[in-house]
């Protein structure tokens, strides 16, 4: 397992984490661990959801040139 030291953390963030840990009855360290893990998992889940949607869209267009599909997606987003 890794050890981390966070420097120059905004005081309001630290106080919010301490308060949240107190309300849950856990240590500040445990609250930080839980918060970081949840953040990483949320991003991973969102990525997998987007990747699944792209796979589904491409699967329906099997045999097409992916370059064209990428350009269409890019153009659609502006």
C-alpha angles and dihedrals in degrees: 000000000000127000118216133192117198115206129194094015111173110258092231091056092050092048092048091051091048092050092048091049090050093051090051094044094237133119122269088245092055092048092051091048092050093046094050093046092050091050093051092046092049091053091046092050092049091050092050091049091052092045090051092051091050092048090050092050093047092045089059088055098045114173095027124126109265091211090065091048092050091050091050091051092047093048092048090056093050 
